Amino acid sequence: MVILTCEKDLINSANDDLEHGIAGGLACPVNIANDATTVYVGSATQLTWTSADDAPVVFESSNPEVATVDAKGLVTGVSEGTATITIKNATNENITDSVIVTVEEVPEVKTITLTPSATPIDEIYGGQNKTYTATVYNGTTPTDASVEWALYSDDQVSSTTLAAITAQDGTTCTIKANSNQQYGYVQLKCSLADDPSVFVWQRIRIRSLF
C-alpha cells in the first residue's frame, strides 16, 4: 500500500496571479513610466519601460491607424486621435501595463514678413520716409493678424535719434529718417500683437542723401 500526502501551498499575493489562477504569475512585472503622452503626426517618442529580471516583452497598439509601436517601445504618430499602448510579459500576457497616447497634427509656425514701399528694404535716406507692411503667416497661409511696431538703436535695446516712426497701425509702419546729418543704423521690431514671442527684426541703414 502506498500512502500519498500533499500540502496546500501558501498563496503569495505579491507574486501569484490570483485573478487568473496562475502561481507566480506576477513574479515578472512590467511597467511603463510615462504618463499619458502626446506625439505629433510623423514624429516618434520612446517609452520608458521596465521588465523585472529583463523578462522578454511585447508591445501592441489598440489603434495602429493612429499610433504604432515597435518591439522596443518606440511610438510613432500616424494620424490624429488616441491609442492605448500596452506592454505585456511575453510568456504571460496577463502581466501588462499601458499608457494612453494622443496624436496631434504638427502645429503650424507663425512668421512675419516685412515688405517695404520702396527697395531696398534696409535703407532710408536722410529726411525721407519709408513704409513697411507686415504679413503674418500661419505656416504658409497669410492671415489678417495684427502686429505692433517699435524702433530702436542698432543695439536693439536703446532709443534712437536717427529716425522715428511717424505713423503705424496693425499692418503698416512709416519711418522717417531725421535730416540732422546723423547717420548709422536703426532696428525696426515687428511683433505679433497677440503673441509677442513671434517677431522679426529689420536692420535699416540711415544714409546721407548725397
Residue, then its C-alpha position, 0 to 999 in steps of 0.5 A: m500500500v502506498i500512502l500519498t500526502c500533499e500540502k496546500d501551498l501558501i498563496n503569495s499575493a505579491n507574486d501569484d496571479l490570483e485573478h487568473g489562477i496562475a502561481g507566480g504569475l506576477a513574479c515578472p512585472v512590467n511597467i511603463a513610466n510615462d504618463a499619458t503622452t502626446v506625439y505629433v503626426g510623423s514624429a516618434t517618442q520612446l517609452t520608458w519601460t521596465s521588465a523585472d529580471d529583463a523578462p522578454v516583452v511585447f508591445e501592441s497598439s489598440n489603434p495602429e491607424v493612429a499610433t504604432v509601436d515597435a518591439k522596443g517601445l518606440v511610438t510613432g504618430v500616424s494620424e490624429g486621435t488616441a491609442t492605448i499602448t500596452i506592454k505585456n510579459a511575453t510568456n504571460e500576457n496577463i502581466t501588462d501595463s499601458v499608457i494612453v497616447t494622443v496624436e496631434e497634427v504638427p502645429e503650424v509656425k507663425t512668421i512675419t514678413l516685412t515688405p517695404s514701399a520702396t527697395p531696398i528694404d534696409e535703407i532710408y535716406g536722410g529726411q525721407n520716409k519709408t513704409y513697411t507692411a507686415t504679413v503674418y503667416n500661419g505656416t504658409t497661409p497669410t492671415d489678417a493678424s495684427v502686429e505692433w511696431a517699435l524702433y530702436s538703436d542698432d543695439q536693439v535695446s536703446s532709443t534712437t535719434l536717427a529716425a522715428i516712426t511717424a505713423q503705424d497701425g496693425t499692418t503698416c509702419t512709416i519711418k522717417a529718417n531725421s535730416n540732422q546729418q546723423y547717420g548709422y543704423v536703426q532696428l525696426k521690431c515687428s511683433l505679433a500683437d497677440d503673441p509677442s514671442v513671434f517677431v522679426w527684426q529689420r536692420i535699416r541703414i540711415r544714409s546721407l542723401f548725397 
